[in-house]
Amino acid sequence: PLICREKIHEALLRIIQTDKKESVYLLLNKDKEEGTKYNFVTRQWNVKPICLPYFFLMIIAKGLKSIGIAKQHHYLKVVGLFKRTWFNSAKTEQVLNLDLGKRKIAVIGAGTYGSYTSDLLASVYPHEDITLIDVGDSHLKTESEMGYISHVVNAPYEGLQKARFFGYGGASAKWGGQLLTFTENDFANPTEFMKGIVALDIKYKDRVLAKFGLENKIPEVRLEHNLFTKTGIWLSYFHRNLFTHFRIAKNKKIKLLSNSRVIKFLNEGKLITGIELIQHGQHKTLSFDQYFLTSGAFESSRLLVESGLSKEKGTMTFSDHLSQRAFKVKSGPQMGDQDFTFHVQGASLVTKRFVGEVDGYSFYSQPICNEDFPFFRDLKKLLFGHKFRAGLLMNIIKNIPSCVAFAWNMIILKRMYIYKNEFYLQIDIEAPRESGKMSMNNEKDAFGERSVDVDLTIMPKTGELFTKARACVKSYLDKNGVVYEELPFSTSAEKYEDVYHPFGMFCDFNSVEDYFQRFENMLVVNTGVLPRAGGINSTCAVLPLVEEYVNNVME
């Protein structure tokens, strides 16, 4: 095995399509450093083969031959074990117009999607040259620390400034994520593109979860015609940083190019021919055969606009989830025949939520537990407050029994303890796509690049959607005798930790195939490619698209 299967397939196709056939074709890796069986097997399976010791065996063979025990033909058999032959496939490459060397692949952005994509590429294409490019390094930085600039216009949407991070692992290193995917329950009237996304989510859900050592076989339950339950899994603290989880830094198949910001794509039509980047203040141009743009929804969109690769030349629409606290439930997590208690799987948390749809917009409602837990609240004040008070310390001591109960439930019973058996129900809803606008600002950031203005307006229509979503959840609570307090109506876009999932930015595709073929040799990967965010934290819903592209579409 001296060449990967994909190269053989491509070569065979070209041979078949050629009118004048050669008598012989030599299909071998032309790289003398990489082109050995030892190196091929090492890269393919991440193993270190044990080889026969050359000098030791040759000394024995020569000794046996010299004393007459081994004949000449026996000796030559031992010599043949270590025979080296160098091949030259230049003529085959010339007649087939095919490079048999390693293909160069660039992944731009080492965050959530970049880490997942790089690991997948290293598994599916272990013999190609994979480069992971990131503007940062192992030290996680905020937007301002990194030198990026974004402005919030007329709305409290602080997702960019507070929720995106730069460096290995990106936002996954800070917030982690909830693994949720779409099913056929999520959308009443999906577009063809959305239907394709749902189909791929169903196809690859188990494979994606298995990469985190998890499984989710809990079925969704239809409660009413526009309301059902969906169960997801929060990544544990130990697995939330995908760069670390996939051991990217230790993967010898992946080359890391840090402190390098890509500022422009070069192209010939739909073919990406190269990238311009700034590395340590120096401008460089690099060329690859295949590209994956995984640098976040806003930065990826900004980069596409600046490179002339987006249909939008100025303002780009987008949307996100908006949130409000709707109810305080006082009768515990059993609501009707559904138990919304969170459970522990390994070090991860299995959570359940309501998901519904009103007027073509999705919403979800999930329990927010232990926000009024005095032990944690007072401990935070003691640790991070500016003044020490004896009363605060006494409150902490007084609530230690509740803390013990919390630990017992989590560690022994494998379920979330709920203080006083009360919790909040939060409603998050897809804001209409026309709510958000992103545009370029001529103010330059630390890299000399244009910054962005972001405006997410809370429209009157959004208030109407919240009213209808609250009515759906309230109807279910009333029908099932749940004791609750309805909270005042208020809308927010500030809960960025688990709500920041911008969508509807680079998503005007007729189908999944149309999305895959937008560029000949580049895939754009972020939540912005989703036309709908649905009733989920949508990050994981994009991973199946990467799986399909790498396994079945990428050439």
C-alpha positions as CSV (number, residue, x, y, z in Angstrom):
1,P,0.0,0.0,0.0
2,L,1.9,3.0,-1.3
3,I,-1.0,5.2,-2.5
4,C,-4.4,6.0,-1.1
5,R,-7.6,4.6,-2.5
6,E,-9.0,7.9,-3.7
7,K,-5.9,8.5,-5.9
8,I,-6.3,5.1,-7.5
9,H,-10.0,5.7,-8.2
10,E,-9.3,9.1,-9.8
11,A,-6.4,7.6,-11.9
12,L,-8.6,4.7,-13.1
13,L,-11.3,7.0,-14.2
14,R,-8.8,9.1,-16.2
15,I,-7.3,6.0,-17.7
16,I,-10.8,4.8,-18.8
17,Q,-11.6,8.2,-20.3
18,T,-8.3,8.4,-22.3
19,D,-8.4,7.5,-25.9
20,K,-4.8,6.4,-26.2
21,K,-3.9,4.0,-23.4
22,E,-0.4,3.4,-22.1
23,S,0.8,-0.1,-21.7
24,V,1.7,0.5,-18.1
25,Y,0.7,3.0,-15.4
26,L,2.6,3.4,-12.2
27,L,0.4,4.6,-9.4
28,L,2.6,5.2,-6.4
29,N,3.2,8.1,-4.0
30,K,6.1,10.0,-5.5
31,D,7.3,11.5,-2.2
32,K,10.4,9.7,-1.2
33,E,10.2,10.7,2.4
34,E,6.5,9.7,2.8
35,G,6.3,7.1,0.1
36,T,7.2,4.0,2.1
37,K,5.0,1.2,3.4
38,Y,6.1,2.1,6.9
39,N,5.0,5.7,6.6
40,F,1.8,4.8,4.8
41,V,0.8,2.3,7.6
42,T,1.8,4.8,10.3
43,R,-0.4,7.6,8.9
44,Q,-3.3,5.3,8.0
45,W,-3.8,3.7,11.4
46,N,-1.8,5.8,13.8
47,V,0.4,2.9,14.8
48,K,4.2,2.3,14.9
49,P,4.9,-1.0,13.1
50,I,7.7,-3.2,14.5
51,C,10.3,-3.8,11.8
52,L,12.9,-6.6,11.5
53,P,16.3,-5.4,12.9
54,Y,18.4,-5.0,9.8
55,F,22.0,-5.1,11.3
56,F,21.2,-7.8,13.8
57,L,19.7,-10.2,11.1
58,M,22.4,-9.5,8.6
59,I,25.2,-10.3,11.1
60,I,23.5,-13.6,11.9
61,A,22.9,-14.4,8.2
62,K,26.5,-13.6,7.3
63,G,27.7,-15.7,10.3
64,L,25.6,-18.7,9.3
65,K,26.8,-18.4,5.7
66,S,30.5,-18.2,6.7
67,I,30.3,-21.4,8.8
68,G,28.4,-23.3,6.1
69,I,25.1,-23.7,7.8
70,A,23.3,-21.3,5.4
71,K,23.6,-21.7,1.7
72,Q,23.9,-18.7,-0.8
73,H,20.2,-18.8,-1.7
74,H,19.3,-18.8,2.0
75,Y,21.5,-15.8,2.6
76,L,19.9,-13.9,-0.4
77,K,16.5,-14.5,1.0
78,V,17.5,-12.6,4.1
79,V,19.1,-9.8,2.0
80,G,15.8,-9.6,0.0
81,L,13.9,-8.8,3.1
82,F,15.6,-5.4,3.2
83,K,15.7,-4.6,-0.5
84,R,14.8,-1.0,-1.4
85,T,13.4,0.1,-4.7
86,W,12.8,3.7,-5.7
87,F,9.9,4.4,-8.2
88,N,9.3,7.3,-10.5
89,S,5.7,8.0,-11.4
90,A,6.4,11.2,-13.3
91,K,5.4,9.8,-16.7
92,T,2.0,8.5,-15.4
93,E,1.4,11.9,-13.8
94,Q,2.1,13.6,-17.1
95,V,-0.1,11.5,-19.3
96,L,-3.0,11.5,-16.8
97,N,-2.5,15.2,-15.8
98,L,-2.7,14.0,-12.2
99,D,-0.6,14.8,-9.2
100,L,0.0,11.5,-7.2
101,G,1.5,13.4,-4.3
102,K,-0.4,14.6,-1.3
103,R,-3.3,16.9,-1.7
104,K,-3.2,20.1,0.3
105,I,-6.2,20.9,2.5
106,A,-6.7,24.1,4.6
107,V,-9.1,24.4,7.5
108,I,-9.4,28.1,8.5
109,G,-10.3,28.5,12.1
110,A,-9.4,26.1,15.0
111,G,-12.7,26.6,16.9
112,T,-15.6,24.1,17.3
113,Y,-16.1,23.4,13.6
114,G,-12.4,23.6,12.7
115,S,-11.4,21.1,15.3
116,Y,-14.2,18.7,14.3
117,T,-13.4,19.0,10.6
118,S,-9.7,18.6,11.0
119,D,-10.1,15.4,13.1
120,L,-12.6,14.0,10.5
121,L,-10.2,14.9,7.6
122,A,-7.3,13.2,9.4
123,S,-9.4,10.1,9.7
124,V,-10.9,9.9,6.2
125,Y,-7.8,11.3,4.4
126,P,-4.8,10.3,6.5
127,H,-2.4,10.6,3.6
128,E,-3.2,14.2,2.6
129,D,-1.5,17.4,3.8
130,I,-3.9,19.0,6.3
131,T,-3.2,22.5,7.6
132,L,-5.3,24.1,10.4
133,I,-5.0,27.9,10.4
134,D,-6.0,30.1,13.3
135,V,-5.7,33.7,14.1
136,G,-4.8,32.8,17.7
137,D,-3.0,30.1,19.6
138,S,-3.3,28.1,22.8
139,H,-4.1,31.2,24.8
140,L,-7.8,31.9,24.5
141,K,-8.7,35.5,23.7
142,T,-11.8,37.7,23.6
143,E,-12.7,39.8,20.6
144,S,-10.9,42.9,22.1
145,E,-7.9,41.0,23.2
146,M,-7.6,39.5,19.7
147,G,-7.8,42.9,18.1
148,Y,-11.1,42.4,16.3
149,I,-13.8,45.2,16.4
150,S,-17.6,44.9,16.2
151,H,-20.2,47.5,17.0
152,V,-23.7,46.9,18.4
153,V,-26.2,49.2,16.8
154,N,-29.5,50.0,18.5
155,A,-29.9,46.6,20.2
156,P,-28.6,44.7,23.2
157,Y,-27.0,42.0,21.0
158,E,-23.6,41.4,22.6
159,G,-22.9,38.0,21.2
160,L,-19.8,39.0,19.3
161,Q,-18.1,40.9,22.0
162,K,-18.9,38.5,24.8
163,A,-19.5,35.0,23.3
164,R,-17.0,34.5,20.6
165,F,-13.4,33.5,21.4
166,F,-10.2,33.1,19.5
167,G,-7.6,30.5,19.8
168,Y,-7.5,26.7,19.9
169,G,-11.0,25.4,20.7
170,G,-12.7,28.8,20.2
171,A,-16.0,29.2,22.0
172,S,-16.1,25.5,22.8
173,A,-13.2,26.0,25.2
174,K,-15.3,28.6,27.1
175,W,-18.9,27.5,26.9
176,G,-19.0,23.9,25.7
177,G,-22.2,23.0,24.0
178,Q,-25.3,21.0,23.9
179,L,-25.5,18.2,21.3
180,L,-28.9,18.5,19.6
181,T,-29.9,17.7,16.0
182,F,-33.0,18.2,13.9
183,T,-35.6,15.5,13.2
184,E,-38.7,15.5,11.1
185,N,-40.7,16.9,14.0
186,D,-38.8,20.2,14.0
187,F,-40.3,22.0,11.0
188,A,-43.9,22.0,9.7
189,N,-43.1,23.3,6.2
190,P,-39.3,23.1,5.7
191,T,-37.6,24.3,2.5
192,E,-35.8,21.7,0.3
193,F,-32.5,22.9,1.8
194,M,-33.9,22.4,5.3
195,K,-35.3,19.0,4.4
196,G,-31.8,17.9,3.3
197,I,-30.2,19.2,6.5
198,V,-32.8,17.3,8.6
199,A,-32.1,14.1,6.6
200,L,-28.4,14.4,7.2
201,D,-28.9,15.1,10.9
202,I,-30.9,11.9,11.1
203,K,-28.3,9.9,9.1
204,Y,-25.2,11.0,11.1
205,K,-26.6,11.8,14.6
206,D,-25.3,8.5,16.2
207,R,-21.9,8.8,14.5
208,V,-21.4,12.4,15.7
209,L,-22.4,11.5,19.3
210,A,-20.2,8.5,19.3
211,K,-17.2,10.7,18.7
212,F,-17.8,12.1,22.2
213,G,-18.4,8.7,23.7
214,L,-22.1,9.4,24.0
215,E,-25.4,8.1,22.7
216,N,-29.0,9.4,22.8
217,K,-31.7,6.9,22.1
218,I,-34.4,8.8,23.9
219,P,-37.4,9.3,21.5
220,E,-39.1,12.6,21.0
221,V,-42.7,12.7,22.3
222,R,-45.4,14.6,20.5
223,L,-47.4,16.5,23.2
224,E,-49.8,18.6,21.1
225,H,-50.0,19.3,17.4
226,N,-47.4,22.1,17.7
227,L,-45.4,21.0,20.8
228,F,-43.1,18.0,21.4
229,T,-40.2,17.1,23.7
230,K,-36.5,16.9,22.6
231,T,-33.6,15.5,24.6
232,G,-30.1,16.7,24.3
233,I,-26.7,16.2,26.0
234,W,-24.5,19.0,27.4
235,L,-20.9,18.2,26.8
236,S,-19.0,17.7,30.0
237,Y,-16.3,20.1,31.3
238,F,-13.7,17.5,30.2
239,H,-14.9,17.2,26.6
240,R,-16.3,20.7,25.8
241,N,-13.0,22.0,24.2
242,L,-13.2,20.2,20.9
243,F,-9.5,21.0,20.1
244,T,-8.4,19.3,23.2
245,H,-11.0,16.5,23.0
246,F,-9.8,15.5,19.5
247,R,-6.2,15.8,20.5
248,I,-5.5,18.1,17.5
249,A,-2.2,19.3,18.8
250,K,-0.9,15.8,19.1
251,N,-2.2,14.6,15.7
252,K,0.8,14.4,13.4
253,K,-1.4,14.4,10.4
254,I,-2.5,18.0,11.1
255,K,-0.1,20.9,10.7
256,L,-1.0,23.9,12.9
257,L,-0.4,27.4,11.6
258,S,-1.1,29.7,14.5
259,N,-1.2,33.5,14.8
260,S,-2.3,33.7,11.2
261,R,-5.3,35.7,10.1
262,V,-6.8,35.0,6.7
263,I,-7.9,38.3,5.2
264,K,-8.9,37.3,1.7
265,F,-9.7,34.5,-0.7
266,L,-8.4,34.4,-4.2
267,N,-10.6,32.8,-6.8
268,E,-11.3,32.0,-10.4
269,G,-15.1,31.8,-10.5
270,K,-16.2,29.1,-8.1
271,L,-12.7,27.7,-7.8
272,I,-10.7,29.0,-4.8
273,T,-7.1,29.4,-5.9
274,G,-5.4,30.8,-2.7
275,I,-5.6,32.8,0.5
276,E,-4.0,35.9,1.7
277,L,-3.1,36.0,5.4
278,I,-1.2,38.0,8.0
279,Q,1.2,36.1,10.1
280,H,3.1,38.1,12.8
281,G,2.6,41.2,10.8
282,Q,3.8,39.8,7.5
283,H,1.5,39.3,4.5
284,K,1.7,36.0,2.8
285,T,-0.2,34.1,0.0
286,L,-0.7,30.4,0.3
287,S,-2.4,27.9,-2.1
288,F,-4.2,24.7,-1.3
289,D,-6.3,22.2,-3.2
290,Q,-9.3,22.1,-0.8
291,Y,-10.6,24.7,1.8
292,F,-12.9,24.6,4.8
293,L,-14.0,28.0,6.1
294,T,-14.7,27.4,9.8
295,S,-13.9,30.8,11.4
296,G,-17.4,31.5,12.9
297,A,-20.6,32.9,11.4
298,F,-19.7,36.6,11.5
299,E,-16.0,36.4,10.6
300,S,-16.7,33.9,7.8
301,S,-19.4,36.1,6.4
302,R,-17.2,39.2,6.7
303,L,-14.4,37.4,4.9
304,L,-16.7,36.2,2.1
305,V,-18.0,39.8,1.6
306,E,-14.5,41.2,1.6
307,S,-13.4,38.6,-1.0
308,G,-16.3,39.2,-3.3
309,L,-17.6,35.7,-2.8
310,S,-21.0,36.6,-1.2
311,K,-24.1,37.7,-3.1
312,E,-24.5,40.5,-0.5
313,K,-22.0,43.2,-1.2
314,G,-22.9,45.4,1.7
315,T,-25.6,44.6,4.3
316,M,-26.1,40.9,5.2
317,T,-29.2,39.8,7.1
318,F,-29.1,37.3,10.0
319,S,-31.0,36.3,13.1
320,D,-30.6,34.5,16.4
321,H,-32.6,33.3,19.3
322,L,-34.2,35.8,21.7
323,S,-35.0,34.8,25.3
324,Q,-37.4,35.5,28.1
325,R,-38.2,34.0,31.5
326,A,-41.9,33.0,31.2
327,F,-42.8,30.8,34.2
328,K,-41.6,29.8,37.6
329,V,-42.7,26.2,38.2
330,K,-43.4,25.3,41.8
331,S,-44.6,21.7,41.6
332,G,-41.4,20.0,40.5
333,P,-40.0,18.6,37.2
334,Q,-42.9,16.1,36.6
335,M,-45.1,18.0,34.1
336,G,-47.9,15.8,32.9
337,D,-46.5,12.4,31.9
338,Q,-43.2,13.9,31.1
339,D,-40.3,14.1,33.6
340,F,-38.0,17.0,32.9
341,T,-35.4,16.1,35.5
342,F,-31.9,16.4,34.1
343,H,-29.8,13.3,34.3
344,V,-26.1,12.6,34.4
345,Q,-24.4,10.5,31.6
346,G,-20.8,10.1,32.5
347,A,-19.8,13.6,33.2
348,S,-22.3,15.1,30.8
349,L,-25.9,16.3,31.5
350,V,-28.9,14.9,29.7
351,T,-31.6,17.6,29.4
352,K,-35.2,17.7,28.1
353,R,-37.0,20.6,26.6
354,F,-40.3,21.6,24.9
355,V,-40.0,22.4,21.2
356,G,-42.7,24.1,19.2
357,E,-43.5,26.2,16.2
358,V,-45.8,29.2,15.7
359,D,-46.4,31.0,12.4
360,G,-43.4,29.2,10.9
361,Y,-41.0,30.2,13.7
362,S,-39.6,27.7,16.1
363,F,-39.3,28.1,19.9
364,Y,-38.1,26.0,22.8
365,S,-38.7,26.1,26.5
366,Q,-36.4,24.4,29.0
367,P,-36.0,24.3,32.8
368,I,-33.4,26.7,34.3
369,C,-32.6,25.1,37.7
370,N,-31.0,26.3,40.9
371,E,-30.7,30.0,40.1
372,D,-32.1,30.7,43.5
373,F,-29.9,28.2,45.3
374,P,-28.5,30.3,48.2
375,F,-25.3,28.2,48.8
376,F,-24.0,28.8,45.3
377,R,-25.2,32.4,45.1
378,D,-23.6,33.3,48.5
379,L,-20.4,31.4,47.8
380,K,-20.0,33.4,44.6
381,K,-20.5,36.6,46.5
382,L,-17.9,35.5,49.1
383,L,-15.4,34.6,46.4
384,F,-15.8,37.5,44.1
385,G,-17.3,40.2,46.2
386,H,-15.3,43.1,47.5
387,K,-16.3,42.9,51.1
388,F,-16.4,40.1,53.7
389,R,-19.5,39.8,55.8
390,A,-19.9,37.4,58.7
391,G,-23.6,37.1,57.8
392,L,-22.7,35.9,54.3
393,L,-20.4,33.2,55.8
394,M,-23.2,32.1,58.1
395,N,-25.6,31.8,55.2
396,I,-23.2,29.5,53.4
397,I,-22.8,27.3,56.5
398,K,-26.5,27.1,57.0
399,N,-27.1,25.9,53.5
400,I,-24.4,23.2,53.5
401,P,-27.1,20.4,53.9
402,S,-28.7,21.5,50.6
403,C,-25.2,21.4,49.0
404,V,-24.7,17.8,50.3
405,A,-28.1,16.9,48.8
406,F,-27.0,18.4,45.5
407,A,-23.8,16.3,45.5
408,W,-25.7,13.1,46.5
409,N,-28.1,13.5,43.6
410,M,-25.5,14.3,41.0
411,I,-22.9,11.7,42.1
412,I,-25.0,8.8,43.4
413,L,-28.5,9.2,42.0
414,K,-27.1,10.6,38.6
415,R,-29.7,13.3,38.4
416,M,-29.9,17.1,38.9
417,Y,-30.9,18.3,42.3
418,I,-33.6,21.1,42.2
419,Y,-33.6,23.5,45.1
420,K,-37.0,23.6,46.7
421,N,-38.3,21.6,43.7
422,E,-38.7,25.0,41.9
423,F,-37.3,26.1,38.6
424,Y,-37.8,28.7,35.8
425,L,-39.1,27.9,32.3
426,Q,-37.3,30.1,29.8
427,I,-38.7,30.5,26.2
428,D,-36.2,31.1,23.4
429,I,-37.6,31.9,19.9
430,E,-36.2,32.3,16.4
431,A,-36.3,36.0,15.7
432,P,-37.4,36.8,12.2
433,R,-34.5,36.8,9.8
434,E,-35.1,40.4,8.8
435,S,-34.5,41.4,12.5
436,G,-30.7,41.3,12.1
437,K,-28.3,43.1,9.9
438,M,-24.5,42.9,9.6
439,S,-22.6,45.5,7.6
440,M,-19.1,46.6,7.1
441,N,-17.6,49.6,9.1
442,N,-14.7,51.5,7.7
443,E,-13.0,51.6,11.1
444,K,-10.0,49.3,10.9
445,D,-9.1,46.7,13.5
446,A,-5.6,45.7,14.8
447,F,-5.0,43.8,11.5
448,G,-6.0,46.7,9.3
449,E,-9.2,45.0,8.4
450,R,-12.7,46.5,8.3
451,S,-14.8,46.0,11.4
452,V,-18.5,45.1,11.4
453,D,-21.7,46.7,12.6
454,V,-24.4,44.4,14.0
455,D,-28.0,45.3,14.6
456,L,-30.6,42.8,16.0
457,T,-33.9,44.7,16.4
458,I,-36.7,43.3,18.6
459,M,-39.6,43.8,16.1
460,P,-43.3,44.0,17.0
461,K,-43.7,40.7,15.2
462,T,-41.2,39.1,17.7
463,G,-43.4,40.1,20.6
464,E,-46.4,38.5,18.9
465,L,-44.4,35.3,18.4
466,F,-43.4,35.2,22.1
467,T,-47.1,35.7,23.1
468,K,-48.2,32.7,21.0
469,A,-45.3,30.6,22.2
470,R,-46.1,31.4,25.9
471,A,-49.7,30.4,25.2
472,C,-48.6,27.0,23.9
473,V,-46.5,26.2,26.9
474,K,-49.1,27.7,29.3
475,S,-51.8,25.6,27.8
476,Y,-49.8,22.4,28.4
477,L,-49.0,23.4,32.0
478,D,-52.7,24.1,32.7
479,K,-54.0,20.9,31.2
480,N,-51.5,18.9,33.3
481,G,-52.1,20.6,36.6
482,V,-48.7,22.2,36.9
483,V,-48.4,24.8,39.7
484,Y,-46.6,27.8,38.4
485,E,-46.2,31.6,38.5
486,E,-46.4,33.5,35.2
487,L,-43.6,36.1,35.0
488,P,-43.8,39.6,33.5
489,F,-43.3,39.8,29.7
490,S,-39.8,40.9,28.7
491,T,-37.5,40.1,25.8
492,S,-33.7,39.9,25.8
493,A,-30.8,39.1,23.5
494,E,-28.2,39.3,26.2
495,K,-28.0,35.6,27.4
496,Y,-25.1,34.8,25.1
497,E,-23.6,31.8,26.8
498,D,-26.1,29.2,25.3
499,V,-28.2,31.4,23.0
500,Y,-25.5,32.8,20.7
501,H,-26.2,30.7,17.5
502,P,-26.5,33.2,14.6
503,F,-28.3,31.8,11.5
504,G,-29.7,32.9,8.2
505,M,-26.5,34.5,6.9
506,F,-25.0,32.4,4.1
507,C,-28.0,30.1,3.5
508,D,-29.9,31.0,0.3
509,F,-29.5,27.5,-1.3
510,N,-32.1,25.5,-3.1
511,S,-30.8,22.2,-1.6
512,V,-28.0,20.6,0.3
513,E,-26.4,19.7,-3.0
514,D,-26.6,23.4,-4.0
515,Y,-24.8,24.3,-0.7
516,F,-22.1,21.7,-1.3
517,Q,-21.5,23.0,-4.8
518,R,-21.5,26.7,-4.0
519,F,-17.7,26.5,-4.5
520,E,-15.7,23.9,-6.4
521,N,-13.2,23.3,-3.6
522,M,-14.5,25.0,-0.4
523,L,-17.1,24.3,2.2
524,V,-18.4,27.1,4.5
525,V,-19.1,25.6,7.9
526,N,-20.9,27.6,10.7
527,T,-24.4,28.1,12.1
528,G,-24.9,30.9,9.6
529,V,-25.5,28.4,6.8
530,L,-28.7,27.3,8.5
531,P,-31.8,29.0,7.2
532,R,-33.6,28.1,10.5
533,A,-32.2,27.6,14.0
534,G,-35.2,25.6,15.0
535,G,-35.8,24.9,18.7
536,I,-32.3,23.8,19.5
537,N,-28.8,25.0,20.2
538,S,-27.9,24.5,16.6
539,T,-24.1,24.0,16.6
540,C,-24.3,20.2,16.5
541,A,-26.9,20.3,13.6
542,V,-24.2,21.5,11.2
543,L,-21.7,18.7,12.0
544,P,-23.6,16.1,9.9
545,L,-23.2,18.4,6.9
546,V,-19.4,18.2,7.4
547,E,-19.6,14.4,7.6
548,E,-21.5,14.1,4.4
549,Y,-19.2,16.5,2.5
550,V,-16.0,14.9,3.7
551,N,-17.2,11.3,3.3
552,N,-19.2,11.5,0.1
553,V,-18.9,14.8,-1.7
554,M,-15.3,16.0,-1.5
555,E,-13.2,14.9,-4.4
